Amino acid sequence: PGGMNGVRLAELVRKRQPDVPVLLATGYMNELPVSARPGATYTTMAKPYRLADLAERIRLALTSDARRDSASGFQHEG
């Protein structure tokens, strides 16, 4: 919205909620800023990707998040 791209949105989300897992999907891996390249701050996926691969990345992100919450004593509601 308003010309904002996914990397900028991820940066804003992380400023407010640093522990939120972020997965960026792009068809332009070579054009990502350094902060969004694989192995950096965010998890990235190159388009096109298979639905099964996307599901696995989401599962891993949520599992990692759950482990971190468990270690800190945080519990999700809902």
C-alpha positions as CSV (number, residue, x, y, z in Angstrom):
1,P,0.0,0.0,0.0
2,G,1.2,3.5,-0.8
3,G,4.3,2.2,-2.7
4,M,5.5,0.1,0.2
5,N,7.2,-3.1,-0.7
6,G,7.5,-6.3,1.3
7,V,11.0,-5.6,2.6
8,R,9.9,-2.2,4.0
9,L,6.8,-3.8,5.6
10,A,8.9,-6.5,7.2
11,E,11.3,-3.8,8.6
12,L,8.3,-1.9,10.1
13,V,6.8,-5.1,11.6
14,R,10.2,-6.1,13.1
15,K,10.5,-2.6,14.7
16,R,7.2,-3.2,16.6
17,Q,7.5,-6.9,17.1
18,P,11.1,-8.1,16.8
19,D,10.2,-11.8,17.3
20,V,7.6,-12.1,14.5
21,P,8.9,-14.6,11.9
22,V,9.1,-13.1,8.4
23,L,9.2,-15.0,5.2
24,L,9.8,-13.0,2.0
25,A,9.0,-14.4,-1.4
26,T,10.4,-12.8,-4.5
27,G,11.1,-13.3,-8.1
28,Y,14.1,-10.9,-7.9
29,M,16.5,-12.5,-5.4
30,N,19.4,-10.5,-7.0
31,E,17.7,-7.2,-6.3
32,L,16.9,-7.8,-2.6
33,P,18.6,-5.4,-0.1
34,V,21.4,-7.1,1.9
35,S,19.1,-7.2,5.0
36,A,16.7,-9.5,3.1
37,R,19.1,-11.8,1.3
38,P,19.2,-15.5,2.3
39,G,20.9,-16.0,5.6
40,A,20.4,-12.4,6.7
41,T,17.6,-11.0,8.9
42,Y,14.7,-12.6,7.0
43,T,13.9,-16.0,5.6
44,T,13.6,-15.7,1.8
45,M,12.1,-17.9,-1.0
46,A,12.6,-17.5,-4.7
47,K,9.6,-17.5,-6.9
48,P,8.3,-19.7,-8.4
49,Y,8.1,-22.1,-5.6
50,R,6.0,-25.2,-4.9
51,L,3.2,-25.0,-2.4
52,A,4.7,-27.9,-0.4
53,D,8.0,-25.9,-0.1
54,L,6.1,-22.8,1.1
55,A,4.1,-24.9,3.7
56,E,7.4,-26.4,5.0
57,R,9.0,-22.9,5.4
58,I,6.0,-21.6,7.3
59,R,5.9,-24.7,9.5
60,L,9.6,-24.3,10.3
61,A,9.1,-20.6,11.1
62,L,6.2,-21.3,13.4
63,T,8.0,-24.2,15.0
64,S,11.1,-22.1,15.7
65,D,8.8,-19.4,17.1
66,A,7.0,-21.9,19.3
67,R,10.3,-23.2,20.7
68,R,11.5,-19.6,21.4
69,D,8.2,-18.8,23.2
70,S,8.4,-22.0,25.2
71,A,12.0,-21.2,26.3
72,S,10.9,-17.7,27.4
73,G,7.7,-18.9,29.1
74,F,5.4,-17.0,26.6
75,Q,2.1,-18.7,25.8
76,H,-0.1,-18.0,22.8
77,E,-3.8,-17.5,23.5
78,G,-6.5,-18.8,21.2
